[in-house]
């Protein structure tokens, strides 16, 4: 499997998301534009999959021993992190949440939060997408800077 496929798969995983996918794509020799587009698209594919899970499948797991407790703990952590942003800034809070790359601030968290707070799906998709493009741009810029710095030090 080539590096671009690995980057796309990484971009779809929780926690790592495109923050890990873009550097992997660049390290595998992909152009910056290709790395950006592939990783952003892969990360954005998480939204419809996660919404489908939350709306269609989640309730079926509620009777599984331990699931409700784990899900409640997970939701409480997300609520504490996201509630101040969403309450104060609404949909723009989601953009800010996703735009600042870091652990627990990506598409997964924002999608679950938008479902939990009952935000309109279309607005949530737009806000999360805008935040994701901002975050991906920052990750790409930092990754290119680091890679060019290594070339400078090595050469």
CNS distance restraints for C-alpha pairs under 8 A (distance, minus, plus):
assign (resid   1 and name CA) (resid   5 and name CA) 6.44 0.50 0.50
assign (resid   1 and name CA) (resid   6 and name CA) 7.12 0.50 0.50
assign (resid   2 and name CA) (resid   6 and name CA) 6.62 0.50 0.50
assign (resid   2 and name CA) (resid  28 and name CA) 7.81 0.50 0.50
assign (resid   3 and name CA) (resid   7 and name CA) 6.06 0.50 0.50
assign (resid   3 and name CA) (resid  24 and name CA) 6.69 0.50 0.50
assign (resid   3 and name CA) (resid  25 and name CA) 5.84 0.50 0.50
assign (resid   3 and name CA) (resid  27 and name CA) 7.94 0.50 0.50
assign (resid   3 and name CA) (resid  28 and name CA) 5.02 0.50 0.50
assign (resid   4 and name CA) (resid   8 and name CA) 6.19 0.50 0.50
assign (resid   4 and name CA) (resid  24 and name CA) 7.54 0.50 0.50
assign (resid   4 and name CA) (resid  25 and name CA) 5.11 0.50 0.50
assign (resid   4 and name CA) (resid  28 and name CA) 6.89 0.50 0.50
assign (resid   4 and name CA) (resid  30 and name CA) 7.03 0.50 0.50
assign (resid   4 and name CA) (resid  35 and name CA) 7.41 0.50 0.50
assign (resid   4 and name CA) (resid  38 and name CA) 7.76 0.50 0.50
assign (resid   5 and name CA) (resid   9 and name CA) 6.20 0.50 0.50
assign (resid   6 and name CA) (resid  10 and name CA) 6.03 0.50 0.50
assign (resid   6 and name CA) (resid  21 and name CA) 7.49 0.50 0.50
assign (resid   6 and name CA) (resid  24 and name CA) 7.51 0.50 0.50
assign (resid   6 and name CA) (resid  25 and name CA) 7.73 0.50 0.50
assign (resid   7 and name CA) (resid  11 and name CA) 6.07 0.50 0.50
assign (resid   7 and name CA) (resid  18 and name CA) 7.80 0.50 0.50
assign (resid   7 and name CA) (resid  20 and name CA) 7.36 0.50 0.50
assign (resid   7 and name CA) (resid  21 and name CA) 4.08 0.50 0.50
assign (resid   7 and name CA) (resid  22 and name CA) 6.46 0.50 0.50
assign (resid   7 and name CA) (resid  23 and name CA) 7.95 0.50 0.50
assign (resid   7 and name CA) (resid  24 and name CA) 5.46 0.50 0.50
assign (resid   7 and name CA) (resid  25 and name CA) 5.23 0.50 0.50
assign (resid   7 and name CA) (resid  39 and name CA) 6.59 0.50 0.50
assign (resid   8 and name CA) (resid  12 and name CA) 6.56 0.50 0.50
assign (resid   8 and name CA) (resid  18 and name CA) 7.93 0.50 0.50
assign (resid   8 and name CA) (resid  21 and name CA) 6.18 0.50 0.50
assign (resid   8 and name CA) (resid  38 and name CA) 6.25 0.50 0.50
assign (resid   8 and name CA) (resid  39 and name CA) 5.28 0.50 0.50
assign (resid   8 and name CA) (resid  42 and name CA) 5.43 0.50 0.50
assign (resid   8 and name CA) (resid  43 and name CA) 7.67 0.50 0.50
assign (resid   9 and name CA) (resid  13 and name CA) 6.68 0.50 0.50
assign (resid   9 and name CA) (resid  21 and name CA) 7.59 0.50 0.50
assign (resid   9 and name CA) (resid  42 and name CA) 7.26 0.50 0.50
assign (resid  10 and name CA) (resid  16 and name CA) 6.39 0.50 0.50
assign (resid  10 and name CA) (resid  17 and name CA) 5.84 0.50 0.50
assign (resid  10 and name CA) (resid  18 and name CA) 6.82 0.50 0.50
assign (resid  10 and name CA) (resid  20 and name CA) 6.40 0.50 0.50
assign (resid  10 and name CA) (resid  21 and name CA) 5.14 0.50 0.50
assign (resid  11 and name CA) (resid  16 and name CA) 6.64 0.50 0.50
assign (resid  11 and name CA) (resid  17 and name CA) 3.88 0.50 0.50
assign (resid  11 and name CA) (resid  18 and name CA) 4.08 0.50 0.50
assign (resid  11 and name CA) (resid  19 and name CA) 7.28 0.50 0.50
assign (resid  11 and name CA) (resid  20 and name CA) 6.68 0.50 0.50
assign (resid  11 and name CA) (resid  21 and name CA) 4.85 0.50 0.50
assign (resid  11 and name CA) (resid  22 and name CA) 7.82 0.50 0.50
assign (resid  11 and name CA) (resid  39 and name CA) 5.58 0.50 0.50
assign (resid  11 and name CA) (resid  40 and name CA) 7.53 0.50 0.50
assign (resid  11 and name CA) (resid  42 and name CA) 5.83 0.50 0.50
assign (resid  11 and name CA) (resid  43 and name CA) 5.02 0.50 0.50
assign (resid  12 and name CA) (resid  17 and name CA) 5.46 0.50 0.50
assign (resid  12 and name CA) (resid  18 and name CA) 7.34 0.50 0.50
assign (resid  12 and name CA) (resid  42 and name CA) 5.75 0.50 0.50
assign (resid  12 and name CA) (resid  43 and name CA) 4.90 0.50 0.50
assign (resid  12 and name CA) (resid  45 and name CA) 7.42 0.50 0.50
assign (resid  12 and name CA) (resid  46 and name CA) 6.19 0.50 0.50
assign (resid  13 and name CA) (resid  17 and name CA) 5.27 0.50 0.50
assign (resid  14 and name CA) (resid 108 and name CA) 6.53 0.50 0.50
assign (resid  15 and name CA) (resid 103 and name CA) 5.83 0.50 0.50
assign (resid  15 and name CA) (resid 104 and name CA) 6.25 0.50 0.50
assign (resid  15 and name CA) (resid 106 and name CA) 7.61 0.50 0.50
assign (resid  16 and name CA) (resid  20 and name CA) 5.27 0.50 0.50
assign (resid  16 and name CA) (resid  21 and name CA) 7.52 0.50 0.50
assign (resid  16 and name CA) (resid 103 and name CA) 7.77 0.50 0.50
assign (resid  17 and name CA) (resid  21 and name CA) 6.48 0.50 0.50
assign (resid  17 and name CA) (resid  43 and name CA) 6.26 0.50 0.50
assign (resid  17 and name CA) (resid 106 and name CA) 7.24 0.50 0.50
assign (resid  17 and name CA) (resid 107 and name CA) 7.93 0.50 0.50
assign (resid  18 and name CA) (resid  22 and name CA) 5.73 0.50 0.50
assign (resid  18 and name CA) (resid  39 and name CA) 5.56 0.50 0.50
assign (resid  18 and name CA) (resid  40 and name CA) 6.66 0.50 0.50
assign (resid  18 and name CA) (resid  43 and name CA) 6.19 0.50 0.50
assign (resid  18 and name CA) (resid 136 and name CA) 6.85 0.50 0.50
assign (resid  19 and name CA) (resid  23 and name CA) 7.31 0.50 0.50
assign (resid  19 and name CA) (resid 101 and name CA) 7.01 0.50 0.50
assign (resid  19 and name CA) (resid 102 and name CA) 7.94 0.50 0.50
assign (resid  19 and name CA) (resid 136 and name CA) 7.17 0.50 0.50
assign (resid  19 and name CA) (resid 139 and name CA) 6.11 0.50 0.50
assign (resid  20 and name CA) (resid  24 and name CA) 6.44 0.50 0.50
assign (resid  21 and name CA) (resid  25 and name CA) 6.11 0.50 0.50
assign (resid  21 and name CA) (resid  35 and name CA) 7.97 0.50 0.50
assign (resid  21 and name CA) (resid  39 and name CA) 5.96 0.50 0.50
assign (resid  22 and name CA) (resid  26 and name CA) 6.19 0.50 0.50
assign (resid  22 and name CA) (resid  35 and name CA) 5.57 0.50 0.50
assign (resid  22 and name CA) (resid  36 and name CA) 6.39 0.50 0.50
assign (resid  22 and name CA) (resid  39 and name CA) 6.11 0.50 0.50
assign (resid  22 and name CA) (resid 136 and name CA) 7.80 0.50 0.50
assign (resid  22 and name CA) (resid 139 and name CA) 7.22 0.50 0.50
assign (resid  22 and name CA) (resid 140 and name CA) 6.53 0.50 0.50
assign (resid  22 and name CA) (resid 143 and name CA) 7.69 0.50 0.50
assign (resid  23 and name CA) (resid  27 and name CA) 5.98 0.50 0.50
assign (resid  23 and name CA) (resid 140 and name CA) 7.48 0.50 0.50
assign (resid  23 and name CA) (resid 143 and name CA) 5.87 0.50 0.50
assign (resid  24 and name CA) (resid  28 and name CA) 6.13 0.50 0.50
assign (resid  25 and name CA) (resid  29 and name CA) 6.66 0.50 0.50
assign (resid  25 and name CA) (resid  30 and name CA) 5.54 0.50 0.50
assign (resid  25 and name CA) (resid  35 and name CA) 5.27 0.50 0.50
assign (resid  26 and name CA) (resid  30 and name CA) 5.06 0.50 0.50
assign (resid  26 and name CA) (resid  31 and name CA) 6.54 0.50 0.50
assign (resid  26 and name CA) (resid  32 and name CA) 6.52 0.50 0.50
assign (resid  26 and name CA) (resid  35 and name CA) 6.21 0.50 0.50
assign (resid  26 and name CA) (resid 143 and name CA) 8.00 0.50 0.50
assign (resid  30 and name CA) (resid  34 and name CA) 6.08 0.50 0.50
assign (resid  30 and name CA) (resid  35 and name CA) 5.83 0.50 0.50
assign (resid  31 and name CA) (resid  35 and name CA) 6.07 0.50 0.50
assign (resid  32 and name CA) (resid  36 and name CA) 6.03 0.50 0.50
assign (resid  32 and name CA) (resid 140 and name CA) 7.29 0.50 0.50
assign (resid  33 and name CA) (resid  37 and name CA) 6.12 0.50 0.50
assign (resid  34 and name CA) (resid  38 and name CA) 5.94 0.50 0.50
assign (resid  35 and name CA) (resid  39 and name CA) 5.97 0.50 0.50
assign (resid  36 and name CA) (resid  40 and name CA) 5.95 0.50 0.50
assign (resid  36 and name CA) (resid 136 and name CA) 6.81 0.50 0.50
assign (resid  36 and name CA) (resid 137 and name CA) 7.71 0.50 0.50
assign (resid  36 and name CA) (resid 140 and name CA) 7.05 0.50 0.50
assign (resid  37 and name CA) (resid  41 and name CA) 6.04 0.50 0.50
assign (resid  38 and name CA) (resid  42 and name CA) 6.06 0.50 0.50
assign (resid  39 and name CA) (resid  43 and name CA) 6.02 0.50 0.50
assign (resid  40 and name CA) (resid  44 and name CA) 6.02 0.50 0.50
assign (resid  40 and name CA) (resid 132 and name CA) 7.19 0.50 0.50
assign (resid  40 and name CA) (resid 133 and name CA) 7.01 0.50 0.50
assign (resid  40 and name CA) (resid 136 and name CA) 6.92 0.50 0.50
assign (resid  41 and name CA) (resid  45 and name CA) 6.23 0.50 0.50
assign (resid  42 and name CA) (resid  46 and name CA) 7.24 0.50 0.50
assign (resid  43 and name CA) (resid  47 and name CA) 7.97 0.50 0.50
assign (resid  43 and name CA) (resid 107 and name CA) 7.17 0.50 0.50
assign (resid  44 and name CA) (resid 107 and name CA) 7.24 0.50 0.50
assign (resid  44 and name CA) (resid 129 and name CA) 6.94 0.50 0.50
assign (resid  44 and name CA) (resid 132 and name CA) 7.91 0.50 0.50
assign (resid  45 and name CA) (resid  49 and name CA) 6.77 0.50 0.50
assign (resid  46 and name CA) (resid  50 and name CA) 5.89 0.50 0.50
assign (resid  46 and name CA) (resid 107 and name CA) 7.19 0.50 0.50
assign (resid  46 and name CA) (resid 108 and name CA) 7.18 0.50 0.50
assign (resid  47 and name CA) (resid  51 and name CA) 6.02 0.50 0.50
assign (resid  47 and name CA) (resid 107 and name CA) 6.91 0.50 0.50
assign (resid  47 and name CA) (resid 108 and name CA) 7.30 0.50 0.50
assign (resid  47 and name CA) (resid 111 and name CA) 6.18 0.50 0.50
assign (resid  47 and name CA) (resid 125 and name CA) 7.44 0.50 0.50
assign (resid  48 and name CA) (resid  52 and name CA) 5.98 0.50 0.50
assign (resid  49 and name CA) (resid  53 and name CA) 6.29 0.50 0.50
assign (resid  50 and name CA) (resid  54 and name CA) 6.14 0.50 0.50
assign (resid  50 and name CA) (resid 108 and name CA) 7.58 0.50 0.50
assign (resid  50 and name CA) (resid 111 and name CA) 7.20 0.50 0.50
assign (resid  50 and name CA) (resid 112 and name CA) 7.59 0.50 0.50
assign (resid  51 and name CA) (resid  55 and name CA) 5.94 0.50 0.50
assign (resid  51 and name CA) (resid 111 and name CA) 7.18 0.50 0.50
assign (resid  51 and name CA) (resid 112 and name CA) 7.71 0.50 0.50
assign (resid  51 and name CA) (resid 115 and name CA) 7.39 0.50 0.50
assign (resid  52 and name CA) (resid  56 and name CA) 5.57 0.50 0.50
assign (resid  52 and name CA) (resid  57 and name CA) 7.19 0.50 0.50
assign (resid  53 and name CA) (resid  57 and name CA) 4.85 0.50 0.50
assign (resid  53 and name CA) (resid  58 and name CA) 5.76 0.50 0.50
assign (resid  54 and name CA) (resid  58 and name CA) 4.96 0.50 0.50
assign (resid  54 and name CA) (resid  59 and name CA) 7.74 0.50 0.50
assign (resid  54 and name CA) (resid 112 and name CA) 7.91 0.50 0.50
assign (resid  54 and name CA) (resid 115 and name CA) 7.69 0.50 0.50
assign (resid  55 and name CA) (resid  59 and name CA) 7.84 0.50 0.50
assign (resid  57 and name CA) (resid  61 and name CA) 7.04 0.50 0.50
assign (resid  58 and name CA) (resid  62 and name CA) 6.87 0.50 0.50
assign (resid  61 and name CA) (resid  67 and name CA) 6.61 0.50 0.50
assign (resid  61 and name CA) (resid  68 and name CA) 7.84 0.50 0.50
assign (resid  62 and name CA) (resid  67 and name CA) 6.10 0.50 0.50
assign (resid  62 and name CA) (resid  68 and name CA) 5.45 0.50 0.50
assign (resid  63 and name CA) (resid  67 and name CA) 7.49 0.50 0.50
assign (resid  63 and name CA) (resid  68 and name CA) 7.56 0.50 0.50
assign (resid  64 and name CA) (resid  68 and name CA) 7.55 0.50 0.50
assign (resid  66 and name CA) (resid  70 and name CA) 6.24 0.50 0.50
assign (resid  67 and name CA) (resid  71 and name CA) 5.93 0.50 0.50
assign (resid  68 and name CA) (resid  72 and name CA) 5.97 0.50 0.50
assign (resid  69 and name CA) (resid  73 and name CA) 6.28 0.50 0.50
assign (resid  70 and name CA) (resid  74 and name CA) 6.15 0.50 0.50
assign (resid  71 and name CA) (resid  75 and name CA) 6.04 0.50 0.50
assign (resid  72 and name CA) (resid  76 and name CA) 6.08 0.50 0.50
assign (resid  73 and name CA) (resid  77 and name CA) 6.33 0.50 0.50
assign (resid  74 and name CA) (resid  78 and name CA) 6.38 0.50 0.50
assign (resid  75 and name CA) (resid  79 and name CA) 5.90 0.50 0.50
assign (resid  76 and name CA) (resid  80 and name CA) 6.15 0.50 0.50
assign (resid  77 and name CA) (resid  81 and name CA) 6.36 0.50 0.50
assign (resid  78 and name CA) (resid  82 and name CA) 5.91 0.50 0.50
assign (resid  78 and name CA) (resid  83 and name CA) 7.92 0.50 0.50
assign (resid  78 and name CA) (resid 109 and name CA) 6.67 0.50 0.50
assign (resid  78 and name CA) (resid 112 and name CA) 7.97 0.50 0.50
assign (resid  78 and name CA) (resid 113 and name CA) 6.59 0.50 0.50
assign (resid  79 and name CA) (resid  83 and name CA) 5.25 0.50 0.50
assign (resid  79 and name CA) (resid 113 and name CA) 6.95 0.50 0.50
assign (resid  80 and name CA) (resid  84 and name CA) 7.51 0.50 0.50
assign (resid  81 and name CA) (resid  85 and name CA) 8.00 0.50 0.50
assign (resid  82 and name CA) (resid  86 and name CA) 6.15 0.50 0.50
assign (resid  82 and name CA) (resid  93 and name CA) 7.93 0.50 0.50
assign (resid  82 and name CA) (resid  94 and name CA) 7.93 0.50 0.50
assign (resid  82 and name CA) (resid  97 and name CA) 7.51 0.50 0.50
assign (resid  82 and name CA) (resid 110 and name CA) 7.92 0.50 0.50
assign (resid  82 and name CA) (resid 113 and name CA) 6.84 0.50 0.50
assign (resid  83 and name CA) (resid  87 and name CA) 5.71 0.50 0.50
assign (resid  84 and name CA) (resid  88 and name CA) 5.99 0.50 0.50
assign (resid  85 and name CA) (resid  89 and name CA) 5.68 0.50 0.50
assign (resid  85 and name CA) (resid  90 and name CA) 6.96 0.50 0.50
assign (resid  85 and name CA) (resid  93 and name CA) 4.62 0.50 0.50
assign (resid  85 and name CA) (resid  94 and name CA) 7.23 0.50 0.50
assign (resid  85 and name CA) (resid  97 and name CA) 7.65 0.50 0.50
assign (resid  86 and name CA) (resid  90 and name CA) 4.30 0.50 0.50
assign (resid  86 and name CA) (resid  91 and name CA) 6.39 0.50 0.50
assign (resid  86 and name CA) (resid  92 and name CA) 7.47 0.50 0.50
assign (resid  86 and name CA) (resid  93 and name CA) 4.91 0.50 0.50
assign (resid  86 and name CA) (resid  94 and name CA) 6.63 0.50 0.50
assign (resid  88 and name CA) (resid  93 and name CA) 7.43 0.50 0.50
assign (resid  89 and name CA) (resid  93 and name CA) 4.88 0.50 0.50
assign (resid  90 and name CA) (resid  94 and name CA) 7.33 0.50 0.50
assign (resid  91 and name CA) (resid  95 and name CA) 6.92 0.50 0.50
assign (resid  91 and name CA) (resid 119 and name CA) 7.92 0.50 0.50
assign (resid  91 and name CA) (resid 123 and name CA) 7.12 0.50 0.50
assign (resid  91 and name CA) (resid 124 and name CA) 6.81 0.50 0.50
assign (resid  91 and name CA) (resid 127 and name CA) 6.34 0.50 0.50
assign (resid  92 and name CA) (resid  96 and name CA) 6.43 0.50 0.50
assign (resid  92 and name CA) (resid 127 and name CA) 6.75 0.50 0.50
assign (resid  93 and name CA) (resid  97 and name CA) 6.09 0.50 0.50
assign (resid  94 and name CA) (resid  98 and name CA) 6.19 0.50 0.50
assign (resid  94 and name CA) (resid 110 and name CA) 6.15 0.50 0.50
assign (resid  94 and name CA) (resid 124 and name CA) 7.61 0.50 0.50
assign (resid  94 and name CA) (resid 127 and name CA) 6.09 0.50 0.50
assign (resid  94 and name CA) (resid 128 and name CA) 6.23 0.50 0.50
assign (resid  94 and name CA) (resid 131 and name CA) 7.33 0.50 0.50
assign (resid  95 and name CA) (resid  99 and name CA) 5.81 0.50 0.50
assign (resid  95 and name CA) (resid 127 and name CA) 5.10 0.50 0.50
assign (resid  95 and name CA) (resid 128 and name CA) 5.70 0.50 0.50
assign (resid  95 and name CA) (resid 129 and name CA) 7.95 0.50 0.50
assign (resid  95 and name CA) (resid 130 and name CA) 6.32 0.50 0.50
assign (resid  95 and name CA) (resid 131 and name CA) 4.31 0.50 0.50
assign (resid  95 and name CA) (resid 132 and name CA) 7.81 0.50 0.50
assign (resid  96 and name CA) (resid 100 and name CA) 6.37 0.50 0.50
assign (resid  96 and name CA) (resid 131 and name CA) 6.38 0.50 0.50
assign (resid  97 and name CA) (resid 105 and name CA) 5.52 0.50 0.50
assign (resid  97 and name CA) (resid 106 and name CA) 7.18 0.50 0.50
assign (resid  97 and name CA) (resid 110 and name CA) 7.15 0.50 0.50
assign (resid  97 and name CA) (resid 131 and name CA) 7.35 0.50 0.50
assign (resid  98 and name CA) (resid 105 and name CA) 5.27 0.50 0.50
assign (resid  98 and name CA) (resid 106 and name CA) 4.82 0.50 0.50
assign (resid  98 and name CA) (resid 107 and name CA) 6.47 0.50 0.50
assign (resid  98 and name CA) (resid 110 and name CA) 6.79 0.50 0.50
assign (resid  98 and name CA) (resid 128 and name CA) 6.38 0.50 0.50
assign (resid  98 and name CA) (resid 131 and name CA) 4.78 0.50 0.50
assign (resid  98 and name CA) (resid 132 and name CA) 5.79 0.50 0.50
assign (resid  98 and name CA) (resid 135 and name CA) 6.75 0.50 0.50
assign (resid  99 and name CA) (resid 105 and name CA) 7.98 0.50 0.50
assign (resid  99 and name CA) (resid 106 and name CA) 7.87 0.50 0.50
assign (resid  99 and name CA) (resid 130 and name CA) 7.74 0.50 0.50
assign (resid  99 and name CA) (resid 131 and name CA) 4.14 0.50 0.50
assign (resid  99 and name CA) (resid 132 and name CA) 5.77 0.50 0.50
assign (resid  99 and name CA) (resid 133 and name CA) 7.49 0.50 0.50
assign (resid  99 and name CA) (resid 134 and name CA) 5.24 0.50 0.50
assign (resid  99 and name CA) (resid 135 and name CA) 4.42 0.50 0.50
assign (resid 100 and name CA) (resid 105 and name CA) 6.89 0.50 0.50
assign (resid 100 and name CA) (resid 131 and name CA) 7.89 0.50 0.50
assign (resid 100 and name CA) (resid 135 and name CA) 5.88 0.50 0.50
assign (resid 101 and name CA) (resid 105 and name CA) 6.38 0.50 0.50
assign (resid 101 and name CA) (resid 106 and name CA) 6.93 0.50 0.50
assign (resid 101 and name CA) (resid 135 and name CA) 5.48 0.50 0.50
assign (resid 101 and name CA) (resid 138 and name CA) 7.86 0.50 0.50
assign (resid 101 and name CA) (resid 139 and name CA) 7.47 0.50 0.50
assign (resid 102 and name CA) (resid 106 and name CA) 7.40 0.50 0.50
assign (resid 104 and name CA) (resid 108 and name CA) 7.91 0.50 0.50
assign (resid 104 and name CA) (resid 109 and name CA) 6.15 0.50 0.50
assign (resid 105 and name CA) (resid 109 and name CA) 5.99 0.50 0.50
assign (resid 105 and name CA) (resid 110 and name CA) 7.09 0.50 0.50
assign (resid 106 and name CA) (resid 110 and name CA) 6.25 0.50 0.50
assign (resid 106 and name CA) (resid 132 and name CA) 7.45 0.50 0.50
assign (resid 107 and name CA) (resid 111 and name CA) 5.83 0.50 0.50
assign (resid 107 and name CA) (resid 128 and name CA) 6.52 0.50 0.50
assign (resid 107 and name CA) (resid 132 and name CA) 7.25 0.50 0.50
assign (resid 108 and name CA) (resid 112 and name CA) 6.19 0.50 0.50
assign (resid 109 and name CA) (resid 113 and name CA) 5.98 0.50 0.50
assign (resid 110 and name CA) (resid 114 and name CA) 5.99 0.50 0.50
assign (resid 110 and name CA) (resid 128 and name CA) 6.75 0.50 0.50
assign (resid 111 and name CA) (resid 115 and name CA) 6.27 0.50 0.50
assign (resid 111 and name CA) (resid 124 and name CA) 7.37 0.50 0.50
assign (resid 111 and name CA) (resid 128 and name CA) 7.56 0.50 0.50
assign (resid 112 and name CA) (resid 116 and name CA) 6.06 0.50 0.50
assign (resid 113 and name CA) (resid 117 and name CA) 6.02 0.50 0.50
assign (resid 114 and name CA) (resid 118 and name CA) 5.98 0.50 0.50
assign (resid 114 and name CA) (resid 119 and name CA) 5.12 0.50 0.50
assign (resid 114 and name CA) (resid 120 and name CA) 7.75 0.50 0.50
assign (resid 114 and name CA) (resid 121 and name CA) 7.61 0.50 0.50
assign (resid 114 and name CA) (resid 124 and name CA) 6.28 0.50 0.50
assign (resid 115 and name CA) (resid 119 and name CA) 6.30 0.50 0.50
assign (resid 115 and name CA) (resid 121 and name CA) 7.80 0.50 0.50
assign (resid 119 and name CA) (resid 123 and name CA) 7.36 0.50 0.50
assign (resid 119 and name CA) (resid 124 and name CA) 6.49 0.50 0.50
assign (resid 120 and name CA) (resid 124 and name CA) 6.13 0.50 0.50
assign (resid 121 and name CA) (resid 125 and name CA) 6.04 0.50 0.50
assign (resid 122 and name CA) (resid 126 and name CA) 6.32 0.50 0.50
assign (resid 123 and name CA) (resid 127 and name CA) 6.07 0.50 0.50
assign (resid 124 and name CA) (resid 128 and name CA) 5.92 0.50 0.50
assign (resid 125 and name CA) (resid 129 and name CA) 5.94 0.50 0.50
assign (resid 126 and name CA) (resid 130 and name CA) 6.16 0.50 0.50
assign (resid 127 and name CA) (resid 131 and name CA) 6.18 0.50 0.50
assign (resid 128 and name CA) (resid 132 and name CA) 5.95 0.50 0.50
assign (resid 129 and name CA) (resid 133 and name CA) 6.21 0.50 0.50
assign (resid 130 and name CA) (resid 134 and name CA) 6.38 0.50 0.50
assign (resid 131 and name CA) (resid 135 and name CA) 6.13 0.50 0.50
assign (resid 132 and name CA) (resid 136 and name CA) 5.92 0.50 0.50
assign (resid 133 and name CA) (resid 137 and name CA) 6.06 0.50 0.50
assign (resid 134 and name CA) (resid 138 and name CA) 6.37 0.50 0.50
assign (resid 135 and name CA) (resid 139 and name CA) 6.17 0.50 0.50
assign (resid 136 and name CA) (resid 140 and name CA) 5.93 0.50 0.50
assign (resid 137 and name CA) (resid 141 and name CA) 6.11 0.50 0.50
assign (resid 138 and name CA) (resid 142 and name CA) 6.17 0.50 0.50
assign (resid 139 and name CA) (resid 143 and name CA) 5.93 0.50 0.50
assign (resid 140 and name CA) (resid 144 and name CA) 6.02 0.50 0.50
assign (resid 141 and name CA) (resid 145 and name CA) 6.09 0.50 0.50
assign (resid 142 and name CA) (resid 146 and name CA) 6.11 0.50 0.50
assign (resid 143 and name CA) (resid 147 and name CA) 6.09 0.50 0.50
assign (resid 144 and name CA) (resid 148 and name CA) 5.97 0.50 0.50
assign (resid 145 and name CA) (resid 149 and name CA) 5.96 0.50 0.50
assign (resid 146 and name CA) (resid 150 and name CA) 6.25 0.50 0.50
assign (resid 147 and name CA) (resid 151 and name CA) 6.35 0.50 0.50
assign (resid 148 and name CA) (resid 152 and name CA) 6.12 0.50 0.50
assign (resid 149 and name CA) (resid 153 and name CA) 6.17 0.50 0.50
assign (resid 150 and name CA) (resid 154 and name CA) 5.96 0.50 0.50
assign (resid 151 and name CA) (resid 155 and name CA) 5.77 0.50 0.50
